[in-house]
């Protein structure tokens, strides 16, 4: 099993990254702010504009260290990739399978089954753990609707139908998401998903964490030799990591959404860390972003028993395990792609 390494998050907008021997060096206006050995890293995420030295880019590409650039507000800008690695036969099989309507529909259905199943159990867990703080009847009704959605997805015959059922299930889930916010309800409320830009504190957090998780999944797919830009459900367009967006679906509720809820409900963040711009967009300040990134790294180190492997793994390894299972299915080692089903 692959070892979980660290991701370096550089939050200063004025930081410049360079290579010194086997170390990445973080500098700010010519002053060295820190250095880390490359062998301890699986990824670097920079939120600044000053850039990275070509030598460091080359070293990261050679060592398969993900190098990702984001705006200070958390918008994805670019990734640096080296030579395509992995088994070319696996990628050829991926392309053939995803062009086959029946096989690609089966994979897409399993991703969405995982998403709806996990969303349902997020609601069920809330009714069990916080029965005195939530509207149990409302959450139970939504859980039952999601249970019915699972049957619709299993029986659907096309991707168009699948997208429709997925959208309906998402409306049910997000329709009661505000019930899951137990603390700071005046400052952190949720009346529906909005993005580009996010218009409230909760959506700002969700968008930011979804971007972090998408980046992790993209790196995992590249690590096992799959092409993250060719997916089953999300349509392909230049620069879009369609397969990453397929695989994130099953992990959104249990990995990203529950993480965001824990930040709010444990009061790790407050309304002071957010500001609204003239166009209505809500942005996190630097300090809040640092808190989110530190807690995200801590979350990735927590362990669970993987529902399919029946082995203890860190949360940060779950995207890699799912990518590995998809690759095994495409190679013919598994009868179907097993989505991540949490309970």
C-alpha positions as MATLAB code, in Angstrom:
seq = 'XXXXXXXXXXXXXXXXXXXXXXXXXXXXXXXXXXXXXXXXXXXXXXXXXXXXXXXXXXXXXXXXXXXXXXXXXXXXXXXXXXXXXXXXXXXXXXXXXXXXXXXXXXXXXXXXXXXXXXXXXXXXXXXXXXXXXXXXXXXXXXXXXXXXXXXXXXXXXXXXXXXXXXXXXXXXXXXXXXXXXXXXXXXXXXXXXXXXXXXXXXXXXXXXXXXXXXXXXXXXXXXXXXXXXXXXXXXXXXXXXXXXXXXXXXXXXXXXXXXXXXXXXXXXXXXXXXXXXXXXXXXXXXXXXXXXXXXXXXXXXXXXXXXXXXXXXXXXXXXXXXXXXXXXXXXXXXXXXXXXXXX';
ca = [
       0.000    0.000    0.000;
       1.214    3.476   -0.834;
       2.430    5.507    2.152;
       0.565    8.700    3.042;
       3.006   11.601    2.736;
       2.547   15.285    3.492;
       1.202   18.049    1.290;
       2.920   21.425    1.550;
       0.439   24.320    1.486;
       2.066   27.710    0.824;
      -0.477   30.387    1.779;
       1.607   33.557    1.511;
       0.851   35.440   -1.719;
       4.444   36.734   -1.915;
       6.212   33.392   -1.475;
       8.582   32.046   -4.122;
       9.450   28.342   -4.237;
      12.836   27.054   -5.356;
      15.042   23.967   -5.200;
      18.194   23.597   -3.124;
      19.656   20.113   -3.381;
      16.851   17.767   -2.313;
      14.885   20.491   -0.509;
      12.092   22.837   -1.473;
      12.859   26.348   -0.206;
      10.138   28.915    0.554;
      11.322   32.521    0.246;
       9.555   35.832    0.785;
      11.189   38.930   -0.781;
      14.575   37.216   -0.730;
      14.347   35.962    2.858;
      14.207   32.212    3.441;
      11.027   31.351    5.375;
      11.495   27.590    5.509;
      12.631   24.440    3.730;
      11.424   20.828    3.538;
      12.949   17.674    2.025;
      11.192   16.578   -1.145;
      11.112   12.923   -0.110;
       8.575   13.783    2.632;
       6.110   15.335    0.165;
       3.430   13.964   -2.121;
       2.167   17.379   -3.198;
       2.709   21.148   -3.112;
      -0.193   23.605   -3.294;
       0.688   27.273   -3.724;
      -1.768   30.118   -3.147;
       0.643   32.831   -4.303;
       1.388   34.595   -7.562;
       5.201   34.804   -7.528;
       5.720   31.288   -8.815;
       8.170   28.433   -8.704;
      11.639   27.884  -10.123;
      11.928   25.659  -13.221;
      14.367   23.461  -11.306;
      11.764   22.741   -8.625;
       9.084   22.097  -11.251;
      11.372   19.554  -12.912;
      12.241   17.884   -9.616;
       8.554   17.568   -8.690;
       7.674   16.143  -12.095;
      10.524   13.627  -11.907;
       9.484   12.467   -8.414;
       5.740   12.431   -9.187;
       5.070   15.200   -6.635;
       1.877   17.040   -7.495;
       2.433   20.795   -7.975;
      -0.784   22.788   -7.989;
      -1.404   26.543   -8.199;
      -4.466   28.242   -6.746;
      -5.507   31.856   -6.366;
      -5.404   33.347   -2.833;
      -9.201   32.870   -2.810;
      -8.881   29.136   -3.485;
      -9.715   29.034   -7.200;
      -7.813   26.379   -9.131;
      -5.354   27.898  -11.639;
      -3.013   25.217  -12.961;
      -1.162   21.960  -12.371;
       2.370   21.015  -13.350;
       2.726   17.481  -14.691;
       5.779   15.597  -15.858;
       6.034   12.841  -18.429;
       2.984   10.592  -18.542;
       3.685    7.600  -16.335;
       1.892    4.340  -15.725;
       0.841    1.446  -17.862;
      -0.126    2.546  -21.379;
      -2.198   -0.633  -21.697;
      -4.258    0.465  -18.681;
      -4.955    3.857  -20.255;
      -5.918    2.233  -23.544;
      -8.359    0.033  -21.625;
      -9.689    3.112  -19.823;
     -10.409    4.867  -23.125;
     -12.078    1.765  -24.614;
     -14.212    1.190  -21.525;
     -15.316    4.799  -21.234;
     -16.300    4.877  -24.912;
     -18.517    1.838  -24.320;
     -21.917    3.237  -23.305;
     -22.878    0.251  -21.167;
     -19.616   -0.066  -19.275;
     -19.194    3.665  -18.667;
     -22.811    3.861  -17.437;
     -22.152    1.044  -14.950;
     -19.128    2.885  -13.525;
     -21.011    6.199  -13.377;
     -23.985    4.519  -11.656;
     -21.717    3.076   -8.971;
     -20.148    6.503   -8.332;
     -23.600    8.064   -7.893;
     -24.856    5.132   -5.812;
     -21.909    5.796   -3.509;
     -22.733    9.486   -3.340;
     -26.405    8.984   -2.476;
     -25.706    6.121   -0.064;
     -23.132    8.217    1.797;
     -25.347   11.307    1.817;
     -28.137    9.234    3.348;
     -25.879    7.948    6.103;
     -24.623   11.435    6.887;
     -28.261   12.293    7.659;
     -28.818    9.048    9.567;
     -25.696    9.626   11.668;
     -26.956   13.110   12.561;
     -30.306   11.753   13.772;
     -28.483    9.191   15.906;
     -25.776   11.422   17.373;
     -27.670   14.723   17.688;
     -31.319   13.743   18.081;
     -31.998   16.593   20.527;
     -30.503   19.266   18.244;
     -31.864   18.351   14.811;
     -35.303   17.916   13.299;
     -35.278   14.120   13.324;
     -38.562   13.780   11.437;
     -37.336   16.047    8.637;
     -34.006   14.257    8.313;
     -35.648   10.818    8.385;
     -38.017   11.857    5.581;
     -35.093   13.027    3.459;
     -33.191    9.831    4.246;
     -36.147    7.795    2.998;
     -36.231    9.845   -0.218;
     -32.536    9.137   -0.739;
     -33.161    5.444   -0.138;
     -35.717    5.509   -2.954;
     -33.240    7.375   -5.159;
     -30.817    4.458   -4.811;
     -33.376    2.176   -6.469;
     -33.966    4.673   -9.288;
     -30.231    4.912   -9.964;
     -29.782    1.131  -10.016;
     -32.534    0.776  -12.613;
     -31.728    3.767  -14.845;
     -30.885    3.076  -18.478;
     -28.963    6.164  -19.590;
     -26.581    8.828  -18.379;
     -29.261   11.470  -18.947;
     -31.551    9.624  -16.523;
     -28.665    9.171  -14.107;
     -27.883   12.902  -14.095;
     -31.548   13.622  -13.416;
     -31.756   11.235  -10.453;
     -28.441   12.531   -9.104;
     -29.683   16.114   -9.298;
     -32.926   15.257   -7.504;
     -31.039   13.443   -4.741;
     -28.666   16.397   -4.336;
     -31.656   18.718   -3.883;
     -33.049   16.442   -1.164;
     -29.710   16.263    0.652;
     -28.852   19.944    0.443;
     -32.461   20.765    1.316;
     -31.775   19.624    4.889;
     -28.056   20.424    5.059;
     -28.763   23.455    7.243;
     -30.111   21.066    9.909;
     -26.607   19.606   10.254;
     -25.164   22.974   11.313;
     -25.480   22.786   15.103;
     -23.418   25.782   16.222;
     -22.998   29.397   15.046;
     -26.228   29.040   13.056;
     -26.654   32.798   12.771;
     -23.281   33.172   11.026;
     -23.158   29.848    9.184;
     -26.415   29.119    7.415;
     -27.137   27.143    4.276;
     -30.058   27.875    1.947;
     -28.767   26.037   -1.116;
     -25.585   25.337   -3.027;
     -24.068   28.288   -4.885;
     -20.641   28.707   -6.456;
     -18.665   30.802   -8.934;
     -18.758   32.746   -6.675;
     -19.945   31.317   -3.337;
     -22.368   33.749   -1.716;
     -22.212   32.710    1.954;
     -19.712   31.359    4.481;
     -20.763   27.711    4.198;
     -20.602   27.654    0.399;
     -17.200   29.346    0.511;
     -15.944   26.531    2.729;
     -17.525   23.803    0.606;
     -16.068   25.165   -2.631;
     -12.599   25.464   -1.109;
     -12.596   21.944    0.354;
     -14.043   20.427   -2.835;
     -11.108   21.951   -4.716;
      -8.635   20.426   -2.261;
     -10.281   17.022   -2.570;
     -10.408   17.199   -6.378;
      -6.683   17.904   -6.446;
      -6.024   14.897   -4.188;
      -8.126   12.616   -6.409;
      -6.384   13.854   -9.559;
      -3.006   13.006   -8.055;
      -4.292    9.575   -7.004;
      -5.547    8.782  -10.518;
      -2.236    9.806  -12.061;
      -0.377    7.712   -9.491;
      -2.177    4.488  -10.474;
      -1.769    5.264  -14.176;
      -5.261    6.514  -15.122;
      -6.051    9.635  -17.155;
      -7.952   12.065  -14.881;
      -9.184   14.082  -17.875;
     -11.311   11.283  -19.374;
     -14.380   10.425  -17.314;
     -17.644    8.500  -17.426;
     -20.308   10.931  -16.254;
     -18.856   14.436  -16.406;
     -18.472   15.635  -19.968;
     -14.961   16.206  -21.234;
     -13.645   19.628  -22.114;
     -10.123   21.050  -22.264;
      -8.527   21.303  -18.842;
     -11.379   19.585  -17.001;
     -10.423   16.609  -14.806;
     -13.626   14.736  -15.656;
     -12.691   11.420  -14.013;
     -11.678   13.234  -10.815;
     -15.100   14.889  -10.803;
     -16.706   11.450  -11.239;
     -14.828    9.935   -8.285;
     -15.290   12.911   -5.978;
     -19.059   12.372   -6.006;
     -19.002    9.423   -3.609;
     -16.551   11.208   -1.281;
     -18.218   14.630   -1.060;
     -20.712   13.842    1.733;
     -18.473   11.808    4.035;
     -15.066   13.365    3.428;
     -15.636   17.012    2.455;
     -19.096   17.892    3.812;
     -18.586   16.295    7.236;
     -15.197   18.001    7.475;
     -16.772   21.415    6.803;
     -19.519   20.725    9.342;
     -16.937   19.775   11.980;
     -15.046   23.046   11.446;
     -18.246   24.996   12.074;
     -19.748   22.885   14.847;
     -16.479   22.680   16.801;
     -16.047   26.461   16.374;
     -12.609   26.091   14.820;
     -13.584   28.961   12.534;
     -15.822   31.985   13.077;
     -17.583   34.613   10.985;
     -14.611   36.969   11.475;
     -12.641   34.902    8.964;
     -14.946   35.755    6.049;
     -15.576   38.913    4.072;
     -18.163   39.763    1.424;
     -17.161   41.633   -1.728;
     -19.278   44.139   -3.631;
     -20.443   41.485   -6.093;
     -21.693   39.301   -3.214;
     -18.829   36.822   -3.314;
     -17.667   35.567    0.096;
     -13.933   35.024    0.652;
     -11.910   33.512    3.482;
      -9.089   35.514    5.010;
      -5.538   34.156    5.243;
      -5.801   33.052    8.869;
      -8.998   31.082    8.297;
      -7.558   29.449    5.201;
      -4.527   28.335    7.236;
      -6.806   26.834    9.897;
      -8.757   24.928    7.243;
      -5.555   23.588    5.655;
      -4.070   22.471    8.980;
      -7.282   20.690    9.960;
      -7.540   19.155    6.470;
      -4.083   17.628    6.925;
      -5.151   16.331   10.350;
      -8.326   14.847    8.852;
      -6.295   13.036    6.191;
      -4.275   11.329    8.944;
      -7.336    9.911   10.732;
      -7.904    6.200   10.156;
     -10.943    4.122    9.258;
     -11.674    0.596    8.085;
     -12.119    0.680    4.326;
     -15.544   -0.861    3.562;
     -14.297   -2.923    0.601;
     -10.721   -3.816    1.563;
     -11.649   -4.367    5.236;
      -8.279   -2.834    6.141;
      -7.309    0.183    8.227;
      -6.383    3.141    6.027;
      -5.957    6.876    6.537;
      -8.686    9.135    5.142;
      -6.031   10.740    2.969;
      -5.431    7.361    1.315;
      -9.105    6.767    0.417;
      -8.868    8.588   -2.974;
      -5.813    6.487   -3.845;
      -7.584    3.258   -2.830;
     -10.617    4.129   -4.972;
      -8.381    4.972   -7.936;
      -6.575    1.662   -7.445;
      -9.889   -0.251   -7.324;
     -11.049    1.448  -10.529;
      -7.787    0.466  -12.218;
      -8.214   -3.129  -11.022;
     -11.727   -3.219  -12.453;
     -10.550   -1.865  -15.809;
      -7.813   -4.519  -15.913;
     -10.441   -7.211  -15.341;
      -9.396   -8.111  -11.781;
     -12.803   -7.077  -10.338;
     -16.302   -7.731  -11.673;
     -17.411   -4.137  -10.976;
     -16.045   -0.872   -9.618;
     -16.759   -0.864   -5.846;
     -17.670    2.660   -4.681;
     -16.735    3.872   -1.214;
     -19.740    3.123    1.028;
     -19.509    4.693    4.479;
     -21.746    3.962    7.453;
];
